[in-house]
Every structure is written in structure tokens, then in C-alpha cells.
């Protein structure tokens, strides 16, 4: 029997991961302003303005970095086949998401003028997604063992 709660958390984590990948890929079609809005490094924005291949390759690589965690969430939810090193992968992804979420929050607490609202909100989202990976996997695997 699968834990519906755990599966739901993992599905939400997968949706966020795949949506983020799609957002990165959208920059290829929307151009330099999209890269800039997503806070891409200056050289990527300049590449998009100049029409060089660096920006699209960067967007594709960034998207892959989010597709992989999305696939691990689906695997942990037993929607797709079990991926290699699933437990290690989920715990690593959860840890990275939590760290990614805590970094802007701690900076905001120490120096609020250094953190924009959007950066803070994105940090909170990634913190929650990391907890979804962690508690979703633990909940789903506890029932399935």
C-alpha cells in the first residue's frame, strides 16, 4: 500500500522541478529579457542578446538539472521505474533544496536590504520543496518497505 500523503508530496516536488525546467527552456524562445528576469549570469544574457549558442546551451543544461530531480521524485513515488541510487539521490536533492532555500532566508534575517522579495520567496519555495522530497520519500518508503 502506498502512502497517499508521501506520493502527493513527491508529485508536488516533481511538478515544481519540471516547471522550473520548462521556465529555463522558455528563455530560448523568449530571449534575453527572459534570461535576465530569471537572474541568469551577465554572460548568458549577453549571449542571448548577441544570438550566440552559449545562452541556449546554458538553458538546456539548467533544465536538465531540474529534470533529473523531477524524475527522482516520480521514481520515489513509484510512478516511473526505480532509478539508480534512489535513496541517496532523494536525500541529496532534498538537502540541496533545503540549503538553497535557507541561504536567502538567513541572508534576509541578517541583512534584509540585500535580499529582494522575489529572491526570498523563491528561497521559501525551494525550502518547502526540499521538505517535500524528504518527508514525501520517508512517508512513501515507510509504507512500501
C-alpha positions in Angstrom: 0.0 0.0 0.0 1.3 3.4 -1.0 1.2 6.4 1.3 -1.0 9.0 -0.5 0.5 11.8 1.6 4.0 10.8 0.6 3.1 10.3 -3.0 1.3 13.7 -3.1 4.4 15.5 -1.7 6.7 13.8 -4.2 4.3 14.7 -7.0 4.3 18.4 -5.9 8.1 18.3 -5.8 8.2 16.8 -9.3 5.8 19.5 -10.6 8.0 22.3 -9.2 11.1 20.7 -10.7 9.6 20.1 -14.2 8.0 23.6 -14.2 11.4 25.1 -13.3 13.0 23.2 -16.2 10.3 24.4 -18.5 10.8 28.0 -17.3 14.5 27.7 -18.1 13.8 26.3 -21.6 11.3 29.1 -22.3 14.2 31.6 -22.3 15.4 30.0 -25.6 12.2 31.3 -27.2 11.6 34.5 -25.2 15.2 35.8 -25.4 17.5 38.0 -23.4 14.7 39.6 -21.2 13.6 36.1 -20.1 17.2 35.2 -19.1 17.6 38.5 -17.3 14.2 38.0 -15.5 15.4 34.6 -14.3 18.6 36.2 -13.0 21.0 34.4 -15.4 24.6 35.4 -15.2 25.5 38.5 -17.3 27.5 36.5 -19.9 24.4 34.4 -20.6 22.2 37.4 -21.0 24.8 38.9 -23.4 25.0 35.7 -25.3 21.2 35.8 -25.8 21.4 39.4 -27.0 24.1 38.5 -29.4 22.4 35.4 -30.6 25.3 33.0 -29.8 24.9 29.4 -28.7 26.0 29.9 -25.1 22.7 31.0 -23.8 20.6 28.2 -25.3 23.1 25.6 -24.2 23.1 27.1 -20.7 19.3 27.0 -20.6 19.3 23.3 -21.7 21.9 22.4 -19.1 19.9 24.2 -16.4 16.7 22.5 -17.5 18.4 19.1 -17.2 19.5 20.0 -13.7 15.8 20.2 -12.8 14.5 17.3 -14.9 16.7 14.8 -13.1 15.3 15.7 -9.6 11.8 15.6 -11.1 12.4 12.1 -12.4 13.8 11.1 -9.0 10.6 12.3 -7.3 8.5 10.4 -9.8 10.6 7.3 -9.2 10.3 7.6 -5.4 6.5 7.9 -5.9 6.7 4.7 -7.9 5.2 6.4 -11.0 8.2 5.5 -13.1 10.7 2.7 -12.6 13.2 2.8 -9.7 16.2 4.9 -10.6 19.7 4.1 -9.6 20.8 5.2 -6.1 17.2 6.4 -5.4 17.6 6.8 -1.7 20.9 8.7 -2.0 19.5 10.8 -4.8 16.4 11.8 -2.9 18.3 12.7 0.2 20.9 14.6 -1.8 18.2 16.5 -3.7 16.3 17.2 -0.5 19.5 18.5 1.1 20.4 20.8 -1.8 16.8 22.2 -2.0 16.8 22.9 1.8 20.2 24.6 1.6 19.1 26.6 -1.5 16.0 27.6 0.5 17.8 28.6 3.7 20.5 30.7 2.1 18.4 33.7 1.1 16.3 33.4 4.3 19.3 33.6 6.6 20.7 36.5 4.5 17.4 38.3 4.7 17.4 37.8 8.5 20.9 39.2 8.8 20.8 41.9 6.0 17.3 42.4 4.7 18.4 45.1 2.3 20.5 42.6 0.4 17.6 40.3 -0.5 14.7 41.2 -2.9 11.3 39.9 -2.2 11.4 37.6 -5.2 14.6 36.0 -4.1 13.2 35.5 -0.6 10.0 33.9 -2.0 12.0 31.6 -4.3 14.1 30.6 -1.3 11.0 29.7 0.7 9.6 27.7 -2.2 12.8 25.7 -2.5 12.9 25.1 1.2 9.4 23.7 1.1 10.2 21.6 -2.0 13.2 20.1 -0.2 11.0 19.2 2.7 8.5 17.7 0.3 11.3 15.4 -1.1 12.4 14.4 2.4 9.1 13.8 4.0 7.4 12.5 0.8 10.1 9.9 0.4 10.2 8.9 4.0 6.4 8.6 4.1 6.2 6.7 0.8 9.1 4.4 1.6 7.9 3.7 5.1 4.7 2.2 3.9 6.3 0.4 1.0 9.0 -1.4 2.9 
